[in-house]
Amino acid sequence: MTPLYEEIAKRSQAEALDNVFKAIELLKEHKEIDYIAEKTHLPKERIISLKKQIQK
């Protein structure tokens, strides 16, 4: 991998992780799935999965 590709990959992973944390916080605030998907750019299926995990 080139250094540029590695940097892009690291940033993409960090952004995805940030979006997951944002989604969890919004779920705790009882926001709607569609709203969370719009704000985090995560698929609805992923948000539903997160919701199930935090409800346990």
QUIKASUL-V218365 format. One record per backbone hydrogen bond with DSSP energy under -1.0 kcal/mol. NH is the residue of the N-H (numbers start at 0). CO is the residue of the C=O. E is the energy in kcal/mol with one decimal. If there is no record, write none. Layout:
NH CO E
NH CO E
This chain:
5 1 -2.5
6 2 -2.3
7 3 -2.4
8 4 -2.5
9 5 -2.4
10 6 -2.4
11 7 -2.4
12 8 -2.2
13 9 -2.3
14 10 -2.5
15 11 -2.3
16 12 -2.3
17 13 -2.3
18 14 -2.2
19 15 -1.8
20 16 -2.3
21 17 -2.5
22 18 -2.4
23 19 -2.4
24 20 -2.2
25 21 -2.4
26 22 -2.5
27 23 -2.2
28 24 -1.1
29 26 -1.8
30 25 -2.3
35 31 -2.3
36 32 -2.6
37 33 -2.1
38 34 -2.2
39 35 -2.5
40 36 -1.9
46 42 -1.8
47 43 -2.6
48 44 -2.0
49 45 -2.3
50 46 -2.5
51 47 -2.2
52 48 -2.0
53 49 -2.3
54 50 -1.2
